[in-house]
């Protein structure tokens, strides 16, 4: 590998990392509500960076007029999980959105009908379908419009069983820490609407 190729590769990687943690809101109609909704949920929902193959459980959220910038906590390495392959993060089609009663979950049932359920009820259904823990993460592109005036967050599921780069201990540690956040989210969901 030549020096020019190496430098070009580093530059491409830096651009990809920046893109993972800098989310554009230009397409959203409900920008301000979307910002507030993301801020309300940020302490419960980890962010995934495909370029770095990392999950950030603790991060700061900064806003510009048309974008969100995610800055991982540089002082607490215990809440950054590395070596998470992209194939271990699965899109779910599950959408969180604010409701007058807190956070609603829009999801498709097995009969392909779309319904909105309270977060606690929806997460229990998802756990039963998965026959195990539901470990939600968000990534770039997941903050979007639900309808004309309502923002939503698309949830991805972290499937640690397919993360063959992690030891059994690492998978159990990550699952335990993320399940605790999900339980906290379920307890606080009635307070987190906008």
N, C-alpha and C positions, 0 to 999 in steps of 0.2 A: 504494500500500500504506500503510495507516495504521500508526501507531506500535504500537497494540494488536496488530494482526495480526503485525507484525514480531517483537514480544516473545514472542507466543504461539508463533510458528514457531521462535524460538531455544530456547524452553523444551522444545518437542517434540524438537528436534534433540539437545539435551543429554541428555534421557531416553533417546533411541535410542543415543547414544554410550555412555552408562553401561551400558545393557543389553548392548551388544555385548561389553563387557569385564568384565562381572560375571556369572558363570555359576553358576546354582543347581545344587546337588547333592542337593537334597531327595528327588528321585525315585530316586536311586541306592541300591542295596543295599550295594554294595562301595565306600563313600565313601573310606575310608582307603587302600585299595589303589588306587582311582582317582586320588586326590591324588598318591600316590607315582609312579604310572605316568605321569601328566601331567608331573610334575616331572622324571622321567628323560628324557622326550622333548622337553622344552621348548626345549632348546638346538638341536634339529634341525628342529623343525616350526614354521614361522611361523604367526601368528594373523591372520585377516582380520576387519576391521571394516566391515560394509556401510554403516553410517551415515556413516563418514568416508571410505569407499572407499580404505582403506589396508591394507597388509600390514606387519605388524611382525615382523621376523626376530629382533630382540633385545628381550626383555622380561623383567620379573620376575614371578614367580608367587607370589601370597599366598593363604593359605587361612583361611577362617573355619570354624566348625563345619559349615555347610551350603552353602558357596559357594567359588568360585574367583574371585580378582580378578587380572586381567591388567593390568600397568602397563608400557606401552612405555618403552624406554630414552630419557629426555629429552635425554641428552647425545650420543647417536650418531645423527645424522640420516641417515647413509649406509645404515642398515639398516631404514629406514622407507620404504616404496614407496607413493607417492600416486597418485591418479587411476585406481585400479583399479575398473572398473565391476563391478557385482554379477553381470552376465551372464557375466563372464570367470571366475567361480568356479563350477565344476561339481561337483555331488555325484557321488560315484563308487560308493558302496555298499561300498567297501573298508574293512575294520575291522582296526586293529592291536590286539593284545591280548597280555598277558604270558603266556609259556610257561616251563616249566623250562629251556628252551634259549635264552631271551632274548625276542625279540619275534616273534610269529606274525602272519600276515596271513590273514584270512578274506576270500575273494573268490569271486564267481560266475564260473565258466568259461562259455565260449560255449554249452555244452550245458545251461546253467542249474543245474548242480550246484555246490553250495557246498563249497569245500575250504579247509583251512588249510595254508599253505605257509610255509617260512622266508622272512623278509623279503627277503633278497637275491634268491632265486628268483622271488618274486612281483613285485618291482619290475622285474626283467628282462622278465618276461612282459608287464607293463603297458607298458613302453617299446616293446616290439615291436608291441603292439596300437595304441599311439598313433602309432607311426612317428616318435618324437621324444622329447623329455624329459618326464619325469613330475615336475611341480612341486607337491607336496602342501602344502596349508594346512589349518588347523583353524579352526573358528569356534564361536560359542556353540551349545550343543546337541550338539556332537560327542563330548563325554566322556559315556559312558553305560555301562550294564551289558551285558556280552556274554552272560553267563549268571548264575546265582544268586550266584556268588562271585567272578566275574572282571570287571574293567572293560575297556572298549575305547575306542578313539578312532576315529571315522569320519574318513576323509580326503576332502578335496575337492581337485580338480585345478585349478590355475591355468592357464587357457588363454589365454596372452598373445597369441596370434594374433587373438583376438576383442576385445582391449583396444585399440580404435581411438583412444582418448584418449592413447595413449602413442606416442612416436616409435619408429622401428626401433631406434635406439641404446638407448633406455630398456628396450625389451623384451629386447634381447640382454644388457644389464647385469643386469637382474633374473633372467633365466634362468640366467646364468652363476653368480651368487651363490647362487641357490637350488639349482642342481644340485650345487654344492660341498657344501652341507649334506646333501643326499640321499646323496651318496657317503659322507660322514662317518657318517650314520645307518646305512648298510649295513655299514660297517666295525665299528661299535660295537654293532650290534643284539644280538649274543650276550650282551652285558653288561647290557642294559637291562630285563630282566624284573623282576618284583617277588617 
